[in-house]
Amino acid sequence: MSRGNKSELSSCRDRTKENPVMLTTCSTVSDVKNFLQSKGFSNNVILMFSELNGAQLFSLNREDFEKFCGKEEGIRLDSHVKIQKSLCGYENQTNELAKILQKRKEKTEINVESKI
Protein backbone atom coordinates (compact mmCIF):
# COMPACT_ATOMS: atom_id res chain seq x y z
CA MET A 1 0.00 0.00 0.00
CA SER A 2 1.44 3.38 -0.93
CA ARG A 3 1.64 6.34 1.41
CA GLY A 4 -1.12 8.16 -0.44
CA ASN A 5 -3.50 5.27 0.07
CA LYS A 6 -2.72 5.06 3.80
CA SER A 7 -3.32 8.77 4.17
CA GLU A 8 -6.64 8.57 2.31
CA LEU A 9 -7.72 5.58 4.41
CA SER A 10 -6.74 7.37 7.61
CA SER A 11 -8.66 10.45 6.52
CA CYS A 12 -11.80 8.37 5.90
CA ARG A 13 -11.50 6.75 9.33
CA ASP A 14 -11.06 10.15 10.98
CA ARG A 15 -14.19 11.49 9.28
CA THR A 16 -16.14 8.43 10.36
CA LYS A 17 -15.03 8.88 13.97
CA GLU A 18 -15.90 12.56 13.93
CA ASN A 19 -19.36 12.21 12.46
CA PRO A 20 -20.57 8.61 12.34
CA VAL A 21 -24.10 8.23 11.07
CA MET A 22 -25.49 5.25 12.92
CA LEU A 23 -28.95 3.89 13.54
CA THR A 24 -30.51 2.38 16.64
CA THR A 25 -34.06 1.61 17.68
CA CYS A 26 -34.08 5.12 19.20
CA SER A 27 -33.16 6.86 15.92
CA THR A 28 -35.57 9.55 14.79
CA VAL A 29 -37.09 10.06 11.36
CA SER A 30 -34.41 12.69 10.77
CA ASP A 31 -31.66 10.26 11.80
CA VAL A 32 -32.93 7.68 9.30
CA LYS A 33 -32.99 10.27 6.53
CA ASN A 34 -29.44 11.39 7.35
CA PHE A 35 -28.29 7.77 7.42
CA LEU A 36 -29.77 7.01 4.00
CA GLN A 37 -28.26 10.19 2.54
CA SER A 38 -24.84 9.45 4.03
CA LYS A 39 -24.88 6.00 2.44
CA GLY A 40 -25.70 7.45 -0.98
CA PHE A 41 -29.15 5.99 -1.50
CA SER A 42 -31.31 7.40 -4.26
CA ASN A 43 -33.83 10.15 -3.60
CA ASN A 44 -36.60 7.61 -4.25
CA VAL A 45 -35.35 5.39 -1.41
CA ILE A 46 -34.88 8.37 0.90
CA LEU A 47 -38.45 9.52 0.18
CA MET A 48 -39.81 5.99 0.55
CA PHE A 49 -38.48 5.69 4.10
CA SER A 50 -38.71 9.37 5.08
CA GLU A 51 -41.49 8.71 7.60
CA LEU A 52 -39.82 5.79 9.41
CA ASN A 53 -37.81 5.92 12.63
CA GLY A 54 -35.02 3.51 13.53
CA ALA A 55 -37.25 0.91 15.17
CA GLN A 56 -39.60 0.87 12.20
CA LEU A 57 -36.71 0.52 9.72
CA PHE A 58 -35.21 -2.30 11.81
CA SER A 59 -38.53 -4.16 11.69
CA LEU A 60 -38.32 -4.51 7.91
CA ASN A 61 -36.55 -7.39 6.19
CA ARG A 62 -34.76 -7.95 2.90
CA GLU A 63 -37.94 -8.88 1.06
CA ASP A 64 -39.57 -5.63 2.20
CA PHE A 65 -36.58 -3.58 1.09
CA GLU A 66 -36.49 -5.28 -2.32
CA LYS A 67 -40.23 -4.78 -2.73
CA PHE A 68 -40.04 -1.05 -2.02
CA CYS A 69 -36.59 -0.20 -3.43
CA GLY A 70 -35.99 -2.72 -6.20
CA LYS A 71 -33.59 -5.63 -5.98
CA GLU A 72 -30.25 -3.79 -6.12
CA GLU A 73 -30.95 -1.00 -3.63
CA GLY A 74 -33.07 -3.32 -1.50
CA ILE A 75 -30.20 -5.75 -1.01
CA ARG A 76 -27.81 -2.87 -0.33
CA LEU A 77 -30.15 -1.27 2.21
CA ASP A 78 -30.72 -4.61 3.92
CA SER A 79 -26.94 -5.04 4.30
CA HIS A 80 -26.53 -1.59 5.83
CA VAL A 81 -29.45 -2.13 8.21
CA LYS A 82 -28.07 -5.51 9.30
CA ILE A 83 -24.73 -3.86 10.09
CA GLN A 84 -26.48 -1.18 12.15
CA LYS A 85 -28.51 -3.80 14.01
CA SER A 86 -25.33 -5.67 14.84
CA LEU A 87 -23.49 -2.55 15.98
CA CYS A 88 -26.23 -1.55 18.41
CA GLY A 89 -26.90 -5.08 19.70
CA TYR A 90 -30.38 -5.29 18.19
CA GLU A 91 -30.09 -8.98 17.33
CA ASN A 92 -29.13 -9.83 20.90
CA GLN A 93 -32.11 -7.87 22.23
CA THR A 94 -34.53 -9.68 19.95
CA ASN A 95 -33.01 -13.08 20.78
CA GLU A 96 -33.34 -12.36 24.50
CA LEU A 97 -36.93 -11.24 24.02
CA ALA A 98 -37.71 -14.38 22.04
CA LYS A 99 -36.29 -16.52 24.86
CA ILE A 100 -38.36 -14.68 27.47
CA LEU A 101 -41.52 -15.03 25.39
CA GLN A 102 -40.82 -18.73 24.80
CA LYS A 103 -40.44 -19.34 28.55
CA ARG A 104 -43.69 -17.49 29.26
CA LYS A 105 -45.46 -19.50 26.59
CA GLU A 106 -44.21 -22.77 28.07
CA LYS A 107 -45.22 -21.67 31.58
CA THR A 108 -48.69 -20.69 30.36
CA GLU A 109 -49.13 -24.01 28.55
CA ILE A 110 -48.13 -25.92 31.69
CA ASN A 111 -50.61 -23.91 33.79
CA VAL A 112 -53.41 -24.50 31.28
CA GLU A 113 -52.68 -28.24 31.12
CA SER A 114 -52.62 -28.56 34.91
CA LYS A 115 -56.07 -26.96 35.15
CA ILE A 116 -57.60 -29.45 32.72
N, CA, C and O atoms as a GROMACS GRO file, in nm:
protein
  464
    1MET      N    1   0.085  -0.118   0.000
    1MET     CA    2   0.000   0.000   0.000
    1MET      C    3   0.089   0.124   0.000
    1MET      O    4   0.183   0.132   0.080
    2SER      N    5   0.063   0.217  -0.085
    2SER     CA    6   0.144   0.338  -0.093
    2SER      C    7   0.105   0.435   0.016
    2SER      O    8   0.000   0.421   0.080
    3ARG      N    9   0.192   0.534   0.038
    3ARG     CA   10   0.164   0.634   0.141
    3ARG      C   11   0.035   0.710   0.116
    3ARG      O   12  -0.041   0.737   0.209
    4GLY      N   13   0.010   0.743  -0.008
    4GLY     CA   14  -0.112   0.816  -0.044
    4GLY      C   15  -0.236   0.739  -0.004
    4GLY      O   16  -0.332   0.796   0.048
    5ASN      N   17  -0.234   0.609  -0.029
    5ASN     CA   18  -0.350   0.527   0.007
    5ASN      C   19  -0.371   0.521   0.158
    5ASN      O   20  -0.484   0.527   0.206
    6LYS      N   21  -0.260   0.510   0.234
    6LYS     CA   22  -0.272   0.506   0.380
    6LYS      C   23  -0.330   0.637   0.432
    6LYS      O   24  -0.415   0.637   0.521
    7SER      N   25  -0.284   0.746   0.374
    7SER     CA   26  -0.332   0.877   0.418
    7SER      C   27  -0.480   0.893   0.385
    7SER      O   28  -0.556   0.946   0.467
    8GLU      N   29  -0.523   0.847   0.268
    8GLU     CA   30  -0.664   0.857   0.231
    8GLU      C   31  -0.749   0.770   0.324
    8GLU      O   32  -0.855   0.812   0.369
    9LEU      N   33  -0.700   0.649   0.352
    9LEU     CA   34  -0.772   0.558   0.441
    9LEU      C   35  -0.783   0.618   0.581
    9LEU      O   36  -0.889   0.613   0.643
   10SER      N   37  -0.675   0.674   0.630
   10SER     CA   38  -0.674   0.737   0.761
   10SER      C   39  -0.772   0.853   0.766
   10SER      O   40  -0.843   0.872   0.864
   11SER      N   41  -0.775   0.931   0.659
   11SER     CA   42  -0.866   1.045   0.652
   11SER      C   43  -1.012   0.999   0.657
   11SER      O   44  -1.094   1.061   0.724
   12CYS      N   45  -1.043   0.891   0.588
   12CYS     CA   46  -1.180   0.837   0.590
   12CYS      C   47  -1.216   0.790   0.730
   12CYS      O   48  -1.327   0.815   0.777
   13ARG      N   49  -1.124   0.723   0.797
   13ARG     CA   50  -1.150   0.675   0.932
   13ARG      C   51  -1.173   0.792   1.027
   13ARG      O   52  -1.262   0.788   1.112
   14ASP      N   53  -1.091   0.898   1.012
   14ASP     CA   54  -1.106   1.015   1.098
   14ASP      C   55  -1.243   1.079   1.079
   14ASP      O   56  -1.306   1.119   1.177
   15ARG      N   57  -1.289   1.090   0.954
   15ARG     CA   58  -1.419   1.149   0.928
   15ARG      C   59  -1.530   1.064   0.988
   15ARG      O   60  -1.628   1.117   1.041
   16THR      N   61  -1.514   0.933   0.980
   16THR     CA   62  -1.614   0.843   1.036
   16THR      C   63  -1.621   0.857   1.187
   16THR      O   64  -1.730   0.855   1.245
   17LYS      N   65  -1.505   0.872   1.252
   17LYS     CA   66  -1.503   0.888   1.397
   17LYS      C   67  -1.565   1.020   1.438
   17LYS      O   68  -1.635   1.028   1.539
   18GLU      N   69  -1.539   1.124   1.360
   18GLU     CA   70  -1.590   1.256   1.394
   18GLU      C   71  -1.741   1.264   1.380
   18GLU      O   72  -1.808   1.324   1.464
   19ASN      N   73  -1.794   1.205   1.275
   19ASN     CA   74  -1.936   1.221   1.246
   19ASN      C   75  -1.997   1.090   1.196
   19ASN      O   76  -2.043   1.083   1.082
   20PRO      N   77  -1.997   0.986   1.281
   20PRO     CA   78  -2.057   0.861   1.234
   20PRO      C   79  -2.208   0.874   1.226
   20PRO      O   80  -2.272   0.928   1.316
   21VAL      N   81  -2.265   0.824   1.120
   21VAL     CA   82  -2.410   0.823   1.107
   21VAL      C   83  -2.453   0.680   1.134
   21VAL      O   84  -2.435   0.591   1.050
   22MET      N   85  -2.508   0.659   1.252
   22MET     CA   86  -2.549   0.525   1.292
   22MET      C   87  -2.697   0.525   1.325
   22MET      O   88  -2.757   0.628   1.354
   23LEU      N   89  -2.755   0.405   1.320
   23LEU     CA   90  -2.895   0.388   1.354
   23LEU      C   91  -2.910   0.298   1.475
   23LEU      O   92  -2.831   0.205   1.495
   24THR      N   93  -3.011   0.326   1.553
   24THR     CA   94  -3.051   0.238   1.664
   24THR      C   95  -3.204   0.236   1.664
   24THR      O   96  -3.268   0.301   1.582
   25THR      N   97  -3.259   0.162   1.756
   25THR     CA   98  -3.406   0.161   1.768
   25THR      C   99  -3.458   0.296   1.816
   25THR      O  100  -3.577   0.324   1.804
   26CYS      N  101  -3.370   0.378   1.871
   26CYS     CA  102  -3.408   0.512   1.920
   26CYS      C  103  -3.389   0.621   1.816
   26CYS      O  104  -3.417   0.738   1.843
   27SER      N  105  -3.341   0.586   1.697
   27SER     CA  106  -3.316   0.686   1.592
   27SER      C  107  -3.447   0.750   1.547
   27SER      O  108  -3.550   0.683   1.535
   28THR      N  109  -3.440   0.879   1.523
   28THR     CA  110  -3.557   0.955   1.480
   28THR      C  111  -3.573   0.945   1.328
   28THR      O  112  -3.488   0.890   1.258
   29VAL      N  113  -3.684   0.999   1.280
   29VAL     CA  114  -3.709   1.006   1.136
   29VAL      C  115  -3.595   1.082   1.068
   29VAL      O  116  -3.549   1.044   0.961
   30SER      N  117  -3.551   1.189   1.130
   30SER     CA  118  -3.441   1.269   1.077
   30SER      C  119  -3.311   1.189   1.073
   30SER      O  120  -3.235   1.200   0.977
   31ASP      N  121  -3.286   1.110   1.176
   31ASP     CA  122  -3.166   1.026   1.180
   31ASP      C  123  -3.166   0.926   1.065
   31ASP      O  124  -3.063   0.904   1.000
   32VAL      N  125  -3.281   0.865   1.039
   32VAL     CA  126  -3.292   0.768   0.930
   32VAL      C  127  -3.265   0.836   0.796
   32VAL      O  128  -3.192   0.782   0.712
   33LYS      N  129  -3.322   0.953   0.777
   33LYS     CA  130  -3.299   1.027   0.653
   33LYS      C  131  -3.151   1.060   0.635
   33LYS      O  132  -3.096   1.041   0.527
   34ASN      N  133  -3.086   1.108   0.741
   34ASN     CA  134  -2.944   1.139   0.735
   34ASN      C  135  -2.860   1.014   0.706
   34ASN      O  136  -2.763   1.020   0.630
   35PHE      N  137  -2.898   0.903   0.765
   35PHE     CA  138  -2.829   0.777   0.742
   35PHE      C  139  -2.837   0.737   0.594
   35PHE      O  140  -2.736   0.705   0.532
   36LEU      N  141  -2.958   0.740   0.540
   36LEU     CA  142  -2.977   0.701   0.400
   36LEU      C  143  -2.900   0.794   0.306
   36LEU      O  144  -2.840   0.749   0.209
   37GLN      N  145  -2.901   0.923   0.335
   37GLN     CA  146  -2.826   1.019   0.254
   37GLN      C  147  -2.677   0.993   0.264
   37GLN      O  148  -2.606   0.997   0.163
   38SER      N  149  -2.628   0.966   0.384
   38SER     CA  150  -2.484   0.945   0.403
   38SER      C  151  -2.435   0.819   0.332
   38SER      O  152  -2.318   0.809   0.296
   39LYS      N  153  -2.524   0.725   0.312
   39LYS     CA  154  -2.488   0.600   0.244
   39LYS      C  155  -2.510   0.609   0.093
   39LYS      O  156  -2.484   0.513   0.021
   40GLY      N  157  -2.557   0.723   0.047
   40GLY     CA  158  -2.570   0.745  -0.098
   40GLY      C  159  -2.689   0.679  -0.163
   40GLY      O  160  -2.683   0.646  -0.282
   41PHE      N  161  -2.795   0.658  -0.089
   41PHE     CA  162  -2.915   0.599  -0.150
   41PHE      C  163  -2.986   0.702  -0.237
   41PHE      O  164  -2.972   0.823  -0.217
   42SER      N  165  -3.060   0.653  -0.332
   42SER     CA  166  -3.131   0.740  -0.426
   42SER      C  167  -3.238   0.822  -0.354
   42SER      O  168  -3.282   0.786  -0.245
   43ASN      N  169  -3.276   0.931  -0.418
   43ASN     CA  170  -3.383   1.015  -0.360
   43ASN      C  171  -3.512   0.936  -0.343
   43ASN      O  172  -3.587   0.959  -0.249
   44ASN      N  173  -3.538   0.843  -0.435
   44ASN     CA  174  -3.660   0.761  -0.424
   44ASN      C  175  -3.660   0.679  -0.296
   44ASN      O  176  -3.762   0.669  -0.227
   45VAL      N  177  -3.545   0.620  -0.263
   45VAL     CA  178  -3.535   0.539  -0.141
   45VAL      C  179  -3.548   0.629  -0.019
   45VAL      O  180  -3.617   0.595   0.077
   46ILE      N  181  -3.481   0.743  -0.023
   46ILE     CA  182  -3.488   0.837   0.090
   46ILE      C  183  -3.633   0.881   0.113
   46ILE      O  184  -3.679   0.886   0.227
   47LEU      N  185  -3.704   0.912   0.005
   47LEU     CA  186  -3.845   0.952   0.018
   47LEU      C  187  -3.932   0.836   0.066
   47LEU      O  188  -4.024   0.856   0.145
   48MET      N  189  -3.902   0.717   0.019
   48MET     CA  190  -3.980   0.598   0.055
   48MET      C  191  -3.979   0.575   0.206
   48MET      O  192  -4.080   0.536   0.265
   49PHE      N  193  -3.863   0.598   0.268
   49PHE     CA  194  -3.848   0.569   0.410
   49PHE      C  195  -3.841   0.696   0.496
   49PHE      O  196  -3.799   0.691   0.611
   50SER      N  197  -3.883   0.808   0.439
   50SER     CA  198  -3.871   0.937   0.508
   50SER      C  199  -3.962   0.951   0.630
   50SER      O  200  -3.943   1.042   0.710
   51GLU      N  201  -4.058   0.864   0.646
   51GLU     CA  202  -4.149   0.871   0.760
   51GLU      C  203  -4.118   0.766   0.867
   51GLU      O  204  -4.190   0.757   0.966
   52LEU      N  205  -4.012   0.687   0.847
   52LEU     CA  206  -3.981   0.579   0.941
   52LEU      C  207  -3.874   0.619   1.040
   52LEU      O  208  -3.780   0.691   1.005
   53ASN      N  209  -3.887   0.573   1.164
   53ASN     CA  210  -3.781   0.592   1.262
   53ASN      C  211  -3.694   0.466   1.264
   53ASN      O  212  -3.718   0.372   1.187
   54GLY      N  213  -3.594   0.463   1.350
   54GLY     CA  214  -3.502   0.350   1.353
   54GLY      C  215  -3.569   0.217   1.383
   54GLY      O  216  -3.541   0.117   1.317
   55ALA      N  217  -3.656   0.215   1.480
   55ALA     CA  218  -3.724   0.091   1.517
   55ALA      C  219  -3.809   0.038   1.402
   55ALA      O  220  -3.812  -0.083   1.376
   56GLN      N  221  -3.877   0.128   1.332
   56GLN     CA  222  -3.960   0.087   1.220
   56GLN      C  223  -3.874   0.033   1.105
   56GLN      O  224  -3.910  -0.066   1.041
   57LEU      N  225  -3.761   0.099   1.079
   57LEU     CA  226  -3.671   0.052   0.972
   57LEU      C  227  -3.613  -0.084   1.009
   57LEU      O  228  -3.601  -0.172   0.923
   58PHE      N  229  -3.577  -0.103   1.136
   58PHE     CA  230  -3.522  -0.230   1.181
   58PHE      C  231  -3.622  -0.343   1.171
   58PHE      O  232  -3.584  -0.460   1.162
   59SER      N  233  -3.751  -0.311   1.174
   59SER     CA  234  -3.853  -0.416   1.169
   59SER      C  235  -3.872  -0.472   1.028
   59SER      O  236  -3.936  -0.576   1.011
   60LEU      N  237  -3.818  -0.405   0.929
   60LEU     CA  238  -3.832  -0.451   0.791
   60LEU      C  239  -3.725  -0.554   0.760
   60LEU      O  240  -3.620  -0.559   0.824
   61ASN      N  241  -3.752  -0.637   0.659
   61ASN     CA  242  -3.655  -0.738   0.619
   61ASN      C  243  -3.616  -0.721   0.472
   61ASN      O  244  -3.665  -0.631   0.404
   62ARG      N  245  -3.529  -0.807   0.426
   62ARG     CA  246  -3.476  -0.795   0.290
   62ARG      C  247  -3.587  -0.795   0.185
   62ARG      O  248  -3.582  -0.718   0.090
   63GLU      N  249  -3.684  -0.881   0.202
   63GLU     CA  250  -3.794  -0.888   0.106
   63GLU      C  251  -3.869  -0.755   0.100
   63GLU      O  252  -3.906  -0.708  -0.008
   64ASP      N  253  -3.890  -0.694   0.216
   64ASP     CA  254  -3.957  -0.564   0.220
   64ASP      C  255  -3.875  -0.459   0.145
   64ASP      O  256  -3.928  -0.384   0.063
   65PHE      N  257  -3.744  -0.456   0.174
   65PHE     CA  258  -3.658  -0.358   0.109
   65PHE      C  259  -3.657  -0.376  -0.043
   65PHE      O  260  -3.663  -0.279  -0.117
   66GLU      N  261  -3.648  -0.501  -0.088
   66GLU     CA  262  -3.648  -0.528  -0.232
   66GLU      C  263  -3.782  -0.488  -0.295
   66GLU      O  264  -3.786  -0.436  -0.407
   67LYS      N  265  -3.890  -0.513  -0.224
   67LYS     CA  266  -4.023  -0.478  -0.273
   67LYS      C  267  -4.037  -0.327  -0.294
   67LYS      O  268  -4.092  -0.282  -0.394
   68PHE      N  269  -3.987  -0.250  -0.197
   68PHE     CA  270  -4.004  -0.105  -0.202
   68PHE      C  271  -3.894  -0.033  -0.279
   68PHE      O  272  -3.918   0.075  -0.333
   69CYS      N  273  -3.774  -0.090  -0.284
   69CYS     CA  274  -3.659  -0.020  -0.343
   69CYS      C  275  -3.610  -0.081  -0.474
   69CYS      O  276  -3.528  -0.020  -0.543
   70GLY      N  277  -3.658  -0.199  -0.508
   70GLY     CA  278  -3.599  -0.272  -0.620
   70GLY      C  279  -3.490  -0.362  -0.565
   70GLY      O  280  -3.442  -0.344  -0.453
   71LYS      N  281  -3.452  -0.460  -0.645
   71LYS     CA  282  -3.359  -0.563  -0.598
   71LYS      C  283  -3.224  -0.506  -0.555
   71LYS      O  284  -3.177  -0.536  -0.445
   72GLU      N  285  -3.161  -0.426  -0.640
   72GLU     CA  286  -3.025  -0.379  -0.612
   72GLU      C  287  -3.017  -0.292  -0.486
   72GLU      O  288  -2.939  -0.320  -0.396
   73GLU      N  289  -3.100  -0.187  -0.480
   73GLU     CA  290  -3.095  -0.100  -0.363
   73GLU      C  291  -3.154  -0.169  -0.240
   73GLU      O  292  -3.114  -0.140  -0.128
   74GLY      N  293  -3.249  -0.258  -0.261
   74GLY     CA  294  -3.307  -0.332  -0.150
   74GLY      C  295  -3.205  -0.419  -0.080
   74GLY      O  296  -3.199  -0.423   0.043
   75ILE      N  297  -3.125  -0.490  -0.158
   75ILE     CA  298  -3.020  -0.575  -0.101
   75ILE      C  299  -2.917  -0.488  -0.030
   75ILE      O  300  -2.872  -0.522   0.080
   76ARG      N  301  -2.880  -0.377  -0.092
   76ARG     CA  302  -2.782  -0.287  -0.032
   76ARG      C  303  -2.832  -0.228   0.099
   76ARG      O  304  -2.758  -0.222   0.198
   77LEU      N  305  -2.957  -0.184   0.100
   77LEU     CA  306  -3.016  -0.127   0.221
   77LEU      C  307  -3.024  -0.233   0.331
   77LEU      O  308  -2.995  -0.204   0.447
   78ASP      N  309  -3.063  -0.353   0.294
   78ASP     CA  310  -3.072  -0.461   0.392
   78ASP      C  311  -2.935  -0.486   0.456
   78ASP      O  312  -2.926  -0.507   0.577
   79SER      N  313  -2.830  -0.484   0.376
   79SER     CA  314  -2.694  -0.504   0.430
   79SER      C  315  -2.658  -0.395   0.529
   79SER      O  316  -2.606  -0.423   0.637
   80HIS      N  317  -2.685  -0.270   0.493
   80HIS     CA  318  -2.653  -0.159   0.583
   80HIS      C  319  -2.734  -0.167   0.712
   80HIS      O  320  -2.681  -0.141   0.820
   81VAL      N  321  -2.861  -0.204   0.702
   81VAL     CA  322  -2.945  -0.213   0.821
   81VAL      C  323  -2.898  -0.328   0.911
   81VAL      O  324  -2.897  -0.314   1.033
   82LYS      N  325  -2.858  -0.439   0.851
   82LYS     CA  326  -2.807  -0.551   0.930
   82LYS      C  327  -2.681  -0.511   1.006
   82LYS      O  328  -2.663  -0.550   1.122
   83ILE      N  329  -2.595  -0.435   0.943
   83ILE     CA  330  -2.473  -0.386   1.009
   83ILE      C  331  -2.511  -0.298   1.128
   83ILE      O  332  -2.454  -0.312   1.236
   84GLN      N  333  -2.606  -0.208   1.108
   84GLN     CA  334  -2.648  -0.118   1.215
   84GLN      C  335  -2.711  -0.196   1.330
   84GLN      O  336  -2.688  -0.165   1.447
   85LYS      N  337  -2.790  -0.296   1.297
   85LYS     CA  338  -2.851  -0.380   1.400
   85LYS      C  339  -2.743  -0.448   1.483
   85LYS      O  340  -2.751  -0.454   1.606
   86SER      N  341  -2.643  -0.499   1.416
   86SER     CA  342  -2.534  -0.567   1.484
   86SER      C  343  -2.455  -0.472   1.573
   86SER      O  344  -2.421  -0.506   1.687
   87LEU      N  345  -2.427  -0.353   1.522
   87LEU     CA  346  -2.350  -0.255   1.598
   87LEU      C  347  -2.420  -0.209   1.726
   87LEU      O  348  -2.354  -0.181   1.826
   88CYS      N  349  -2.551  -0.203   1.723
   88CYS     CA  350  -2.623  -0.155   1.842
   88CYS      C  351  -2.678  -0.270   1.926
   88CYS      O  352  -2.748  -0.246   2.025
   89GLY      N  353  -2.647  -0.394   1.890
   89GLY     CA  354  -2.690  -0.508   1.970
   89GLY      C  355  -2.835  -0.546   1.951
   89GLY      O  356  -2.891  -0.616   2.035
   90TYR      N  357  -2.896  -0.502   1.843
   90TYR     CA  358  -3.038  -0.529   1.819
   90TYR      C  359  -3.068  -0.678   1.813
   90TYR      O  360  -3.168  -0.723   1.870
   91GLU      N  361  -2.985  -0.754   1.746
   91GLU     CA  362  -3.009  -0.898   1.733
   91GLU      C  363  -3.010  -0.965   1.870
   91GLU      O  364  -3.093  -1.051   1.897
   92ASN      N  365  -2.918  -0.925   1.956
   92ASN     CA  366  -2.914  -0.983   2.090
   92ASN      C  367  -3.040  -0.950   2.168
   92ASN      O  368  -3.092  -1.034   2.241
   93GLN      N  369  -3.089  -0.827   2.153
   93GLN     CA  370  -3.210  -0.787   2.223
   93GLN      C  371  -3.329  -0.870   2.175
   93GLN      O  372  -3.410  -0.915   2.257
   94THR      N  373  -3.339  -0.892   2.045
   94THR     CA  374  -3.453  -0.968   1.995
   94THR      C  375  -3.442  -1.115   2.033
   94THR      O  376  -3.543  -1.180   2.060
   95ASN      N  377  -3.319  -1.169   2.036
   95ASN     CA  378  -3.301  -1.308   2.078
   95ASN      C  379  -3.338  -1.324   2.224
   95ASN      O  380  -3.403  -1.422   2.261
   96GLU      N  381  -3.299  -1.230   2.308
   96GLU     CA  382  -3.334  -1.236   2.450
   96GLU      C  383  -3.485  -1.226   2.468
   96GLU      O  384  -3.542  -1.300   2.548
   97LEU      N  385  -3.548  -1.137   2.395
   97LEU     CA  386  -3.693  -1.124   2.402
   97LEU      C  387  -3.762  -1.252   2.358
   97LEU      O  388  -3.859  -1.295   2.420
   98ALA      N  389  -3.712  -1.313   2.252
   98ALA     CA  390  -3.771  -1.438   2.204
   98ALA      C  391  -3.760  -1.547   2.310
   98ALA      O  392  -3.853  -1.625   2.329
   99LYS      N  393  -3.647  -1.553   2.380
   99LYS     CA  394  -3.629  -1.652   2.486
   99LYS      C  395  -3.728  -1.628   2.600
   99LYS      O  396  -3.789  -1.721   2.651
  100ILE      N  397  -3.742  -1.503   2.640
  100ILE     CA  398  -3.836  -1.468   2.747
  100ILE      C  399  -3.978  -1.506   2.708
  100ILE      O  400  -4.052  -1.565   2.787
  101LEU      N  401  -4.017  -1.471   2.585
  101LEU     CA  402  -4.152  -1.503   2.539
  101LEU      C  403  -4.174  -1.654   2.530
  101LEU      O  404  -4.282  -1.703   2.562
  102GLN      N  405  -4.071  -1.728   2.488
  102GLN     CA  406  -4.082  -1.873   2.480
  102GLN      C  407  -4.102  -1.933   2.618
  102GLN      O  408  -4.184  -2.024   2.635
  103LYS      N  409  -4.028  -1.884   2.718
  103LYS     CA  410  -4.044  -1.934   2.855
  103LYS      C  411  -4.184  -1.905   2.907
  103LYS      O  412  -4.246  -1.990   2.971
  104ARG      N  413  -4.234  -1.784   2.880
  104ARG     CA  414  -4.369  -1.749   2.926
  104ARG      C  415  -4.474  -1.837   2.859
  104ARG      O  416  -4.571  -1.879   2.922
  105LYS      N  417  -4.453  -1.865   2.732
  105LYS     CA  418  -4.546  -1.950   2.659
  105LYS      C  419  -4.549  -2.090   2.720
  105LYS      O  420  -4.655  -2.148   2.742
  106GLU      N  421  -4.430  -2.144   2.747
  106GLU     CA  422  -4.421  -2.277   2.807
  106GLU      C  423  -4.487  -2.280   2.945
  106GLU      O  424  -4.559  -2.374   2.978
  107LYS      N  425  -4.463  -2.176   3.024
  107LYS     CA  426  -4.522  -2.168   3.158
  107LYS      C  427  -4.674  -2.160   3.150
  107LYS      O  428  -4.745  -2.225   3.228
  108THR      N  429  -4.724  -2.082   3.054
  108THR     CA  430  -4.869  -2.069   3.036
  108THR      C  431  -4.930  -2.201   2.993
  108THR      O  432  -5.037  -2.240   3.041
  109GLU      N  433  -4.862  -2.271   2.902
  109GLU     CA  434  -4.913  -2.401   2.855
  109GLU      C  435  -4.918  -2.503   2.968
  109GLU      O  436  -5.012  -2.582   2.977
  110ILE      N  437  -4.816  -2.501   3.055
  110ILE     CA  438  -4.813  -2.592   3.169
  110ILE      C  439  -4.928  -2.560   3.264
  110ILE      O  440  -4.995  -2.651   3.313
  111ASN      N  441  -4.951  -2.431   3.290
  111ASN     CA  442  -5.061  -2.391   3.379
  111ASN      C  443  -5.198  -2.430   3.322
  111ASN      O  444  -5.286  -2.474   3.395
  112VAL      N  445  -5.215  -2.415   3.192
  112VAL     CA  446  -5.341  -2.450   3.128
  112VAL      C  447  -5.362  -2.601   3.136
  112VAL      O  448  -5.473  -2.647   3.165
  113GLU      N  449  -5.257  -2.679   3.109
  113GLU     CA  450  -5.268  -2.824   3.112
  113GLU      C  451  -5.299  -2.874   3.253
  113GLU      O  452  -5.376  -2.969   3.270
  114SER      N  453  -5.239  -2.811   3.354
  114SER     CA  454  -5.262  -2.856   3.491
  114SER      C  455  -5.404  -2.827   3.538
  114SER      O  456  -5.454  -2.893   3.629
  115LYS      N  457  -5.469  -2.730   3.477
  115LYS     CA  458  -5.607  -2.696   3.515
  115LYS      C  459  -5.708  -2.789   3.449
  115LYS      O  460  -5.823  -2.798   3.493
  116ILE      N  461  -5.666  -2.857   3.346
  116ILE     CA  462  -5.760  -2.945   3.272
  116ILE      C  463  -5.778  -3.076   3.342
  116ILE      O  464  -5.853  -3.162   3.294
   0.00000   0.00000   0.00000
